[in-house]
Amino acid sequence: MKKPELLVTPTSVSHIHDLANAGADAVMIGQQRYGLRLAGEFSRADVAEAVKIARSYGMKVYVAMNAIFHNDKVDELGDYIKFLSDTDVDAIVFGDPAVLMTVREVAPHMKLHWNPETTATNWYTCNYWGRKGAKRAVLARELNMDAILEIKEHAEVEIEVQVHGMTCMYQSKRSLIGNYFEYQGKVMEIERKKYEKGMFLYDKERDSKYPIFEDENGTHIMSPNDICIIDELSEMVDAGIDSFKIDGVLHQPDYITEVTKLYRRAIDLCAENRKQYEEEKDELLAKIEAIQPKHRPLDTGFFFKETVY
């Protein structure tokens, strides 16, 4: 049986070694200037080093260029794409047609993964972008299991699904935190506060904490829970989903590595020994629950029900 790729977001170049040993098949990296909500910041030198490390383990490297681009950045896309092509990355993750058009001009051989975050919700649209040049569609996190399986049945492109991690609930291109400190006359605090990872919006009624942080692409508010469907992979494996993604944004490297090990075990068993998977899946879930941050409960996102976030 075909195994889905296990795709993970590392926090640093050195973290790639740990993820490779944990069983990851691919990593997604990038610079916040071009990519959204990255687990770590990777300069051009870091990208080049990441590719060398990944190749030594037989892993693939995808680079995020799925930011929302304004006119001031369009002219620099070609130079960055040419660099990625020369560095031999395996694919560029994009949402903006400006990236696709620039790839056609400067690196037409480059593999593209279409990832518009919230609008990959039907197979017609996935196939539309496939016919434009994308080889993979990254599905929206708001889809239920039936919709995912139906899309895969009709898709002419590879399908990627997030199986673990946070969901972005809101993004603004504005620097809301920075503007807030400026309004208070605390300009000197902006550099310390705006990229801090311990900032939350607190919902007293539900006793939920919504992580909030800023990067070059604006302000992002994340879900209070982490998706985790390590015990519910069988239908998607049977359907031939091409890639399972673990999103490590705002998580510690050791946590991401351990979760990768557990999903590696789950995927292997699900594809090779279904009976053993059924016997072990509750134990695998319990191991993730044991290392899960106390303020971030696990749930199944939108896979089986409508959530309140």
C-alpha positions as CSV (number, residue, x, y, z in Angstrom):
1,M,0.0,0.0,0.0
2,K,1.2,3.5,-0.8
3,K,2.4,5.5,2.2
4,P,1.7,9.2,2.4
5,E,4.6,11.5,2.7
6,L,5.3,12.8,6.2
7,L,6.0,16.5,5.8
8,V,7.2,18.5,8.8
9,T,8.1,22.2,9.5
10,P,11.6,22.5,11.2
11,T,12.5,25.4,13.5
12,S,16.1,25.6,12.3
13,V,18.7,24.0,10.0
14,S,20.0,21.8,12.8
15,H,16.5,20.6,13.6
16,I,16.4,18.9,10.2
17,H,18.8,16.2,11.4
18,D,16.4,15.3,14.3
19,L,13.4,15.2,12.0
20,A,15.2,13.0,9.5
21,N,16.1,10.6,12.3
22,A,12.5,10.8,13.5
23,G,11.2,9.6,10.1
24,A,10.2,12.8,8.2
25,D,10.2,12.4,4.4
26,A,10.2,16.1,3.7
27,V,10.5,19.5,5.3
28,M,8.9,22.9,4.5
29,I,11.1,26.0,5.2
30,G,11.4,29.6,4.1
31,Q,11.7,33.3,4.9
32,Q,8.9,35.2,6.4
33,R,9.4,37.8,3.7
34,Y,7.9,35.3,1.3
35,G,6.2,32.6,3.4
36,L,3.4,32.5,5.9
37,R,3.6,31.4,9.5
38,L,6.8,29.5,9.4
39,A,8.1,27.4,12.3
40,G,11.6,28.9,11.8
41,E,13.3,31.6,9.8
42,F,15.6,30.3,7.0
43,S,17.9,32.7,5.2
44,R,19.3,32.0,1.8
45,A,22.4,30.4,3.3
46,D,20.1,28.4,5.6
47,V,18.0,27.1,2.7
48,A,21.2,26.0,0.8
49,E,22.4,24.2,3.9
50,A,19.0,22.6,4.5
51,V,19.0,21.2,1.0
52,K,22.5,19.6,1.6
53,I,21.4,18.1,4.9
54,A,18.1,16.8,3.5
55,R,19.8,15.2,0.5
56,S,22.1,13.3,2.8
57,Y,19.0,11.7,4.3
58,G,17.0,11.3,1.1
59,M,14.5,13.9,2.2
60,K,12.8,16.6,0.1
61,V,12.8,20.3,0.7
62,Y,9.8,22.6,0.0
63,V,10.1,26.4,0.3
64,A,7.2,28.6,1.2
65,M,6.3,31.5,-1.0
66,N,2.6,31.6,0.0
67,A,2.6,35.2,1.4
68,I,0.2,37.8,0.2
69,F,2.3,39.9,-2.2
70,H,1.9,43.6,-2.9
71,N,3.5,45.5,-5.8
72,D,6.6,46.4,-3.9
73,K,7.7,42.7,-3.7
74,V,6.7,41.5,-7.1
75,D,10.0,42.6,-8.7
76,E,12.1,40.6,-6.3
77,L,10.2,37.3,-6.8
78,G,12.2,36.3,-9.8
79,D,15.6,36.6,-8.1
80,Y,14.4,34.5,-5.1
81,I,12.9,31.8,-7.4
82,K,16.1,31.7,-9.4
83,F,18.0,31.2,-6.2
84,L,15.7,28.3,-5.2
85,S,16.1,26.7,-8.6
86,D,19.9,27.0,-8.4
87,T,19.8,25.5,-4.9
88,D,17.8,22.6,-6.2
89,V,14.8,22.7,-3.8
90,D,12.1,20.2,-4.7
91,A,9.1,22.5,-4.8
92,I,7.8,26.0,-4.2
93,V,4.6,26.4,-2.1
94,F,2.5,29.3,-3.5
95,G,-0.9,30.9,-3.3
96,D,-0.4,34.0,-5.4
97,P,-0.5,33.7,-9.2
98,A,2.4,36.2,-9.3
99,V,4.6,33.3,-8.1
100,L,3.3,30.9,-10.7
101,M,3.8,33.4,-13.5
102,T,7.3,34.3,-12.3
103,V,8.3,30.6,-12.1
104,R,7.1,30.2,-15.7
105,E,9.5,33.0,-16.7
106,V,12.6,32.1,-14.7
107,A,12.4,28.4,-13.7
108,P,9.7,26.7,-15.7
109,H,10.9,23.2,-14.6
110,M,10.2,24.1,-10.9
111,K,7.6,22.0,-9.2
112,L,4.7,24.0,-7.6
113,H,2.4,23.2,-4.7
114,W,-0.7,25.3,-4.6
115,N,-1.5,26.5,-1.0
116,P,-4.0,29.4,-0.7
117,E,-4.7,28.5,3.0
118,T,-8.5,28.8,3.1
119,T,-9.8,28.5,-0.5
120,A,-8.6,25.0,-1.5
121,T,-12.1,23.6,-0.8
122,N,-13.1,21.7,-3.9
123,W,-11.6,19.4,-6.6
124,Y,-12.5,21.7,-9.5
125,T,-10.3,24.5,-8.1
126,C,-7.5,22.0,-7.3
127,N,-7.6,20.8,-10.9
128,Y,-7.8,24.3,-12.3
129,W,-4.5,25.2,-10.6
130,G,-3.1,21.8,-11.6
131,R,-3.7,22.6,-15.3
132,K,-2.0,25.9,-14.7
133,G,1.1,24.2,-13.5
134,A,0.7,23.1,-9.9
135,K,1.6,19.5,-9.0
136,R,0.0,19.5,-5.6
137,A,-2.9,21.1,-3.8
138,V,-2.7,21.8,0.0
139,L,-6.3,21.5,1.3
140,A,-7.9,24.0,3.6
141,R,-7.9,23.0,7.2
142,E,-11.7,23.7,7.5
143,L,-12.7,20.6,5.5
144,N,-14.3,17.5,6.9
145,M,-13.2,14.0,6.2
146,D,-15.9,13.3,3.6
147,A,-14.9,16.4,1.6
148,I,-11.2,15.5,1.7
149,L,-11.9,12.0,0.4
150,E,-14.2,13.3,-2.4
151,I,-11.5,15.8,-3.5
152,K,-8.9,13.1,-3.6
153,E,-11.1,10.8,-5.7
154,H,-11.5,13.5,-8.4
155,A,-8.1,15.3,-8.1
156,E,-5.7,15.4,-11.0
157,V,-2.9,16.6,-8.6
158,E,-1.3,15.4,-5.4
159,I,-3.3,16.2,-2.2
160,E,-1.7,17.4,1.0
161,V,-3.6,17.5,4.3
162,Q,-2.5,18.9,7.7
163,V,-2.9,16.2,10.4
164,H,-1.3,17.9,13.4
165,G,-0.7,21.4,14.7
166,M,-2.4,24.8,14.9
167,T,-4.9,26.4,12.6
168,C,-4.7,30.1,11.7
169,M,-8.1,31.7,12.5
170,Y,-7.3,35.3,11.4
171,Q,-4.6,37.2,9.5
172,S,-4.2,41.0,9.0
173,K,-1.5,42.6,6.9
174,R,-1.4,45.3,9.5
175,S,1.1,45.2,12.4
176,L,-1.6,45.3,15.0
177,I,0.7,44.6,18.0
178,G,3.3,47.0,16.8
179,N,0.7,49.7,16.2
180,Y,-0.8,49.0,19.7
181,F,2.5,49.7,21.4
182,E,3.1,52.8,19.3
183,Y,-0.3,54.1,20.2
184,Q,0.6,53.6,23.9
185,G,3.9,55.5,23.3
186,K,6.0,52.4,23.9
187,V,7.9,52.4,20.7
188,M,11.0,51.0,22.3
189,E,9.1,47.8,23.3
190,I,8.0,46.9,19.8
191,E,11.1,45.0,18.8
192,R,10.9,42.9,22.1
193,K,7.2,42.2,21.9
194,K,6.0,41.9,18.4
195,Y,7.7,38.6,17.6
196,E,7.2,37.1,21.1
197,K,5.8,33.6,21.1
198,G,4.1,33.8,24.5
199,M,1.3,36.3,23.6
200,F,-2.3,35.3,23.7
201,L,-5.8,36.6,23.4
202,Y,-7.7,35.2,26.4
203,D,-11.4,34.1,26.1
204,K,-12.6,34.1,29.6
205,E,-16.0,32.5,28.7
206,R,-14.4,29.5,27.2
207,D,-11.2,29.7,29.2
208,S,-9.2,29.5,25.9
209,K,-5.9,31.1,24.9
210,Y,-5.5,32.1,21.3
211,P,-1.8,32.5,20.3
212,I,-1.1,35.8,18.6
213,F,2.1,36.9,16.9
214,E,3.4,39.1,14.1
215,D,5.8,38.5,11.3
216,E,6.6,40.4,8.1
217,N,3.3,39.4,6.7
218,G,1.2,41.0,9.5
219,T,-0.6,39.7,12.6
220,H,-1.8,36.1,13.0
221,I,-4.3,34.7,15.5
222,M,-4.1,31.0,15.9
223,S,-6.5,28.3,17.2
224,P,-6.6,27.5,20.9
225,N,-6.3,23.8,20.2
226,D,-4.0,21.6,18.2
227,I,-5.3,19.3,15.5
228,C,-4.3,15.6,16.2
229,I,-5.7,12.7,14.2
230,I,-3.0,10.2,14.7
231,D,-5.7,7.7,15.6
232,E,-7.9,8.5,12.5
233,L,-5.5,8.1,9.6
234,S,-6.8,4.9,8.0
235,E,-9.4,6.4,5.6
236,M,-7.0,8.9,4.2
237,V,-4.2,6.3,3.8
238,D,-6.7,4.0,2.0
239,A,-7.8,6.9,-0.2
240,G,-4.2,7.6,-1.3
241,I,-3.7,11.0,0.2
242,D,-0.2,12.0,-0.9
243,S,1.1,14.0,2.0
244,F,0.4,14.4,5.8
245,K,1.7,17.6,7.3
246,I,2.8,18.3,10.9
247,D,2.8,22.1,11.4
248,G,5.2,23.0,14.1
249,V,4.6,26.7,14.2
250,L,4.9,28.1,17.8
251,H,6.0,24.6,19.1
252,Q,9.3,23.6,20.6
253,P,11.8,21.6,18.5
254,D,11.7,18.6,20.9
255,Y,7.9,18.4,20.8
256,I,7.9,18.5,17.0
257,T,10.5,15.8,16.8
258,E,8.6,13.5,19.2
259,V,5.3,14.0,17.4
260,T,7.1,13.2,14.1
261,K,8.3,9.9,15.6
262,L,4.8,8.9,16.6
263,Y,3.2,9.8,13.3
264,R,6.0,7.9,11.5
265,R,5.0,4.8,13.5
266,A,1.3,5.4,12.9
267,I,1.7,5.8,9.1
268,D,4.0,2.8,8.8
269,L,1.6,0.6,10.7
270,C,-1.5,1.9,9.0
271,A,0.0,1.1,5.6
272,E,1.8,-2.2,6.5
273,N,0.0,-3.7,9.4
274,R,-3.6,-2.4,9.9
275,K,-4.4,-4.7,12.7
276,Q,-1.4,-3.6,14.7
277,Y,-2.3,0.0,14.0
278,E,-5.8,-0.5,15.4
279,E,-4.2,-2.0,18.5
280,E,-1.7,0.7,19.0
281,K,-3.4,3.9,17.8
282,D,-4.9,4.8,21.3
283,E,-1.4,4.4,22.8
284,L,0.1,6.6,20.2
285,L,-2.5,9.3,20.9
286,A,-1.9,9.0,24.6
287,K,1.9,9.5,24.1
288,I,1.1,12.8,22.3
289,E,-1.3,13.8,25.0
290,A,1.4,13.3,27.6
291,I,3.8,15.8,25.9
292,Q,1.1,18.3,24.8
293,P,1.4,21.8,26.3
294,K,-1.3,22.1,29.1
295,H,-2.8,25.3,27.6
296,R,-3.3,23.7,24.2
297,P,-5.8,20.8,24.2
298,L,-5.9,18.3,21.3
299,D,-8.9,18.0,19.1
300,T,-9.8,16.7,15.6
301,G,-10.3,20.1,14.1
302,F,-12.9,20.1,11.3
303,F,-12.4,16.5,10.3
304,F,-15.4,15.1,12.1
305,K,-17.4,18.1,13.3
306,E,-17.9,21.8,13.1
307,T,-15.6,23.5,15.7
308,V,-16.3,26.7,17.5
309,Y,-13.0,28.3,16.4
